[in-house]
Amino acid sequence: MRGVMLALCRFMGAFICISAFAAPGGVQPVEVSGLRSIAGWLQMKGTPGYVGADVADAVGIARTAQQDTVDAMQRGFRDESVLRIAQVIGADTLLFMVQAEGEVYFYLSSVRGGLRKALVSIPTRESVTPLGGEEAETNFRREVQYWEGKASH
């Protein structure tokens, strides 16, 4: 899994531009208990990993200038052509990554506050674009449901 994360971070490093998205004020965050259960499961059952500096900077994960990586506990699963990775950084930050068919989606959330940023990277176009309101929230909720299912088994 660490190799997959390293490859993904290196791959993304060549293409990431810093971009930001904040969920609109009217969108309600995903139920906090679901995010808490995923974070707790990752802390207990995850494997040590990291988020590369390029990804951390793009999604807004705090790091010092000396850090090339940010420590995380993570799990990943591949279903047919989709690779999903969930990471917990510290006690409150969750990062969900979904790689499928030439696109990589990133959903940064807080256990207490829900979705904070949603981005899609299209490496062949060397672009990173924020996802807007309803699309971001719908996709994020789908990822939370997926990881809640994994955490409950």
Secondary structure by P-SEA (a helix, b strand, c coil): caaaaaaaaaaaaacccbbbbccccccccccaaaaaaaaaaaaacccbbbbcaaaaaaacccccccccbbbbbbbbbbcccbbbbbbbccccbbbbbbbcccbbbbbbbbccccccbbbbbcccccbbbbbccaaaaaaaaaaaaaaaaaaac
